[in-house]
């Protein structure tokens, strides 16, 4: 499948997501949200790293 974005992207997830058993990622509008586990989100997104956006320094 070809990437819809014409530029390179790096997907990172905030550590706070780990507190949830399920997340509802969406694309475009509220009707396109799907329920999935964090493990499935990692698998399907091709993410690169977990980050803590609230960490200072």
N, C-alpha and C positions, 0 to 999 in steps of 0.2 A: 504494500500500500504506500502510495506517495504521500509525503508530508504536505499538509495543506498550507503551511507557512513557508514563504519563499526564503527564509533566513534561518540560521542555526539558532536553536533555543536550548537552554539548560533548565530543566525542571527540578526545583528543590521543594521539599516539604518542610513545614515548620514542625518542630518537636511536639507542639501542642496537639497535633492530630493523633498522636499515639494514645491519648486518653480515651479515644472512642473505639468501640467495637466495629462500628459501621460509619461510613461517610456517604454523602450524596453529591458527588461531583456533577456539575452541569455544564453544558455547552450551549450557548446561544440564548436559551430561555428556560424558564422554570419547568416547562413540560418535557425537557430533555434530560432531567436529572435521573440518575440510577443509583440504587443502593448497592454498595460494595464494601468488602472488608479492606483494611489498610493493605494487607498482603496483595490483594487483587489490584488495588490502586497502584501499588509499586510495580506490579507486573505489567499492567497495561499502559502505564504512562511513560515508561522508560526513564524514570527519574534518576538523578545523579547523586543526590545527597540529602541528608537530614540536616536542618539548620535550626538555630534558636535565634529568631529575629529580635527577641527581647534582651538578649545577652549584650552587656556593655563591654566595649573594649575588645 
